[in-house]
Amino acid sequence: MSSIEISSSSNTINSSKLKQLLKFESNKYSVIKKESSTPLTGWWEVFGYPEKLDEHGVFQRISGYVSCFNCYCTFIYGNNSGTTRLRQHAAKCSKTTCSSSITVECNDSSSSRQATLAQHGFKKCVKINEKDIDNIKRLSAQWICQDIRPFCTLRDAGFRALA
């Protein structure tokens, strides 16, 4: 894919603004993989170049920045930039996403990382016996009375699903 580089100095854009745009305006902004004739170092595989959709419907690279594929954290980067911050971020970000997430394939052939409910402690539905139901009712009443909560809390759909 050939693209013309968009200079970051022509717009008022910075790393944090670019991160937000990548996260919340994915139809206009994305991260492309770094093309290289030599194999990429392990930490470089986490990063790519941010790009923006221009008025002709073609993605243009935003020069001067690199962004993380996992969390869209964006760093200023040039030929003379150091790589310490990038390596530190790659180590931190890949640890947190790999330990608590799985890769899910989407219809548009892009992948994202999403944790499963089981990884957060949720279990499948189980039958609760009468003794446990009574205990839940008693603890709920105790919670409402001791913490001076409104009784309508117990009628809330979220609480009902929990109980």
Residue, then its C-alpha position, 0 to 999 in steps of 0.5 A: m500500500s503506497s501512501i503519502e505521509i501526513s506531517s504531524s506538525s500541520n495539525t494540532i495533534n499530539s500522542s494522547k490525542l492520537k491515542q484517543l482518535l485511534k481508540f474511538e474513531s477507528n473508521k478514520y484512524s488505524v495502525i499499520k504494521k511496519e514494513s521492513s526488509t529485515p525481521l522485526t525485533g520482538w518488541w517492534e511487533v507490538f508497534g505500528y504506524p498510525e494512519k488517517l483516512d484522507e478526503h479521497g478515502v485513502f489511509q495516509r501515514i501520520s509521520g513522527y509517531v508509532s502506536c501500540f496495536n494492543c492499547y493504542c498508546t502512541f509515542i513520538y518516534g523518529n530516526n534518532s529516537g531512542t527505543t527504551r520507552l518503546r521496549q518498556h511499553a512492549a514488555k508491560c503491554s504484552k504481559t498484561t494483555c497476554s496474561s488476561s486475554i485471548t485473541v478473537e477473530c472478527n468478520d473484518s479480518s482484524s483481531s482484538r484482545q478481549a478477556t473472557l468472563a471466566q478469566h474474571g471469576f464468573k462461573k456458569c449458572v448453578k442451581i442455588n439451594e433454599k438455604d443459600i437463597d435464605n442466606i442471600k436474602r438475609l445478607s441483602a436485608q442486612w446490607i440495605c439496613q446497615d448501609i442505609r441503602p434505598f430498598c429500591t436497590l433490591r428491585d434493580a435488574g442488575f442486583r436481581a441478576l447478581a442475586 
